[in-house]
Amino acid sequence: MQSIYLFPHKLKRIGWVLLIPGLILGILNLYFHIEIPLNMPPHADIDFLGIHIHHKPSLFEFTDGNFTNELAGLLLMCGLMFIAFSRRKLEDEFIAYIRLNALLWAVYANSVALVLCIVLIYGGDFFSVLIYNMYTIPVIFLLRFQYLLHKASGTNNTASE
């Protein structure tokens, strides 16, 4: 069987270290409007004809910005990816089958949920749906993968970590 490219097992712990602060930061920003200010280079505004509305920023010109959303998003996605796609201590063909099954199931569930949201949600709320949608595949995958491992652990001893 062809090998699957997975992260090393030790990155699973690092994933949890990234996920928990990212989740806390995201919740604090969403509900309590906590912001981390950052001086970042400004972007030149461009209209639909490609004409610059204001001057091009110089290399050393900075503006105040809110980096909280980006930081929370990076921590969440990196943490979820490390947790979901890190090798287990015992990685065999049965675990690879369960992993593939869970991933396929997560993509199907995410697609159905997205189609329903496209039909039922409009306006600015749909933008929020798209933001949350970025994280649903790894979350659904993790839930389904752990469920299948738990279900298989009664009949197969290789499913334990």
HELIX and SHEET records of a PDB file:
HELIX    1   1 LEU A   11  PHE A   32  1                                  22    
HELIX    2   2 THR A   68  ALA A   84  1                                  17    
HELIX    3   3 GLU A   93  LEU A  120  1                                  28    
HELIX    4   4 GLY A  124  SER A  153  1                                  30    
HELIX    5   5 ASN A  157  ALA A  159  5                                   3    
SHEET    1   A 2 PRO A  37  MET A  40  0                                        
SHEET    2   A 2 THR A  63  ASN A  66 -1                                        
END                                                                             
